[in-house]
Amino acid sequence: MRAVVLVGGRGTRLRPLTDHVPKPMLPIGHRPMIARLVDRLAAAGVTDVTLALGFRPEPFVEAFPHGRVGDVVLHYAVEPEPLDTAGAIRFAADHTGIDGTFVVANGDIVTDLTVGDLIDAHRRFGAEATLHLTPVDDPSAFGVVEVDRSGAVLRFVEKPAPGETTSNLINAGTYVFEPSVLDRIPTGRKVSVERETFQQVVADGRLYAMPTDDYWIDTGRPETYLDANIDLLNGVRAERCEAVASGAHVAGSAVLDSSLVDAGASIGEGVRLTASVVLGGARVADGAVIERSIVMGSVGRDARVRGSVIGVDGAVADHAELVDARLPESG
C-alpha cells in the first residue's frame, strides 16, 4: 500500500515557528509531526509515502537522510507551482507511479484514527474514494459532510447556517482513493479535491465516508499545535510521551505543569512552565514564568510570558513581560 501526504503549505498561521522549520517537521511529543503520521500509516500496511511538497525538500532529507521513517520509504514530489489539494495529489501520484489503491493524508492533522479500518471500510463500500469524518461541536465553522445509512456521501455543506443541516461531521483529512480518482483531476491548473474532485465522485454515487470518534486535531494554529503536544501528557490520547525528552536540561528547582521540554532545550533554576512547550535549542533563564506559550528562542531571567509564541530568532529580555505576542513579529 502506498500513500500521499500533503505537506505543501507554508504554515503561515504558525509563524514564527515555521520561519525556519516546515510545519510537518515541528515536533509533537518530541518527534516530528510527519514521523508520527508515517508511523500511523505504516501500522495500516503502507510501505511507501510520497510527500507532496510546495517547496524545498531539504529539511526533510536532512531529517531522514536514509530516505526512510522506520521501514517506510519516503519519496519527494516538489510541485513546480502551487496546484491546490487535488493537483498536488495527482502530481505526487504521477511522480512516483502510483497505480493502485492508495491513502491520502493531510500532513498537519494529528489523529488516533486506525487507518487500516478506513482501508477496510473503503473495500467493503466498493467505493472510488472514502473519507474519514469526525464530529465537531460547532459545524458552522467547517464544511459539513452529509451521509446516508449506507455510508454514501450525499452532499457537502460549507459553513452551514443554523438549521441548514443535521450533520455535525466534517472532513477529517484522511482518504482512501482508487487510481481512477486521478483521472478526474486535470493537469496544468490548480484543482481543489474538496470543491471539485469530491463533487464529481458524489455525483456518480462513488464517494463514501467512515465517521469515528477518535482523537483528532488540526495543528495549523499555535493554540492547537500546543494542545496536540499537551494532550500526549493528559491521558486523552491513545499514546503518551514523557514531559522531558532525553537530552534536555531541566534544573532541579524548575516546576513543570502539563508542559513539554524537547531535547536540546535548557530550563533554568526556579522556572515555572504551565501548559507550554519548549522546543529543542530554546533557553529559559532562571526565574522565568511561562504560561500557555511555545518557546523556540530564548527567555530571559525573571521574565513573564503568557499566551505567546517565541520563534528561534526571538528573545525575551530579562524581567520583561510578554502577553499574547509573537516574537519576532512576522512581516
Secondary structure, 3 states (H helix, E strand, C coil): CEEEEECCCCCHHHCCHHHCCCHHHCEECCEEHHHHHHHHHHHCCCCEEEEEECCCCHHHHHHCCCCEECCEEEEEEECCCCCHHHHHHHHHHHHHCCCCCEEEEECCEEECCCHHHHHHHHHHHCCCEEEEEEECCCHHHCEEEEECCCCEEEEEEECCCCCCCCCCEEEEEEEEECCHHHHCCCCCCCCCHHHHHHHHHHHCCCEEEEECCCCEEECCCHHHHHHHHHCCCCCCCCCCCCCECCCCEECCCCEEECCEECCCCEECCCCEEECCEECCCCEECCCCEEECCEECCEECCCCEEECCEECCCCEECCCCEEECCEECCCC
